[in-house]
Amino acid sequence: MHPDGEDRTMAQTDQAWDWGVELRDEERSELERLRTTVAQLRTELDQAHESLRSCRQRQQDTRQALRQLDEAGLWRRRRVRTALRERQLL
């Protein structure tokens, strides 16, 4: 994978696809179905990446909350728990 996030093997495949050959109707139809499928899969992949990012952020927030609760003294725990509930971490 290239640093810009593009898979270079896919880019090479895309460039290699244009052979300048006329496609029959059924081949053109299949190609359009494949293009539609690829677009749908890319959308699903984008959604999965966003979900992963969100889950990782939630994990980090939860770890921080547990650390705060652990570090809080006996008398501060009530305030820490209230703050964590407000952040929906408890």
Residue pairs with C-beta under 8 A, 6 or more apart in sequence:
1 7
1 8
2 8
23 31
61 87
61 89
62 89
65 84
65 87
65 89
65 90
68 80
68 84
69 77
69 80
69 81
69 84
72 79
72 80
81 90
84 90
